[in-house]
Amino acid sequence: MDWQVKPIARTCAASGQELHVGDTVVCVVFKPLGGNIERADVLKDHANNFTPNGLLLGRWTREVKERNEEEQAHRAQLLASREEFFLSLYDDAADPSGDKGVLKHILAMLLERKRIIRAMGPADKGMTPYQHASSKQTFLVPALDLQPSHLLQVGTALEMLVG
């Protein structure tokens, strides 16, 4: 299964400023308490002052492109964005709802298929070790038997990745 990251917003979620070609933005994925997973695109200059209203799930940085150029660049950056999102899920261990664990598992399957990470052995105590090909860093990914309830749990985040 391949996913696509939704196209970048046209306004900054922090300042309301219009985003222009060449601007650098930080894409932030978070889950408000009791709400659905959301994505906000914030100008890089405003990113340090932007606090998502909920649990931060991940973030990555992109440059705003022309719409038709954006589509081509979008395809070229898909895998890099997925990789950055996966890595950012490890920035903070907090995962009270279990959403991060499910996202780690799903993205690990995709990134393993694309040879960006590789399993380093069988699951032990519910965690599978994966090694990131370029950094050689090891990540422990929850070993899940994916169920429809898992996909429903992170459905909004998957929609953001699918577009």
NORDA-V890312 format. One record per helix or strand. SS is the DSSP state (hx for helix, st for strand). FROM is the first residue (numbers start at 1). TO is the last residue. Records with the same first field share a line. If there is no record, write none. Layout:
SS->FROM-TO + FROM-TO
//
This chain:
st->11-11 + 18-18 + 24-31 + 37-43 + 55-63 + 117-119 + 124-124 + 127-132 + 138-142
hx->44-47 + 67-88 + 99-113 + 148-153 + 155-162
//
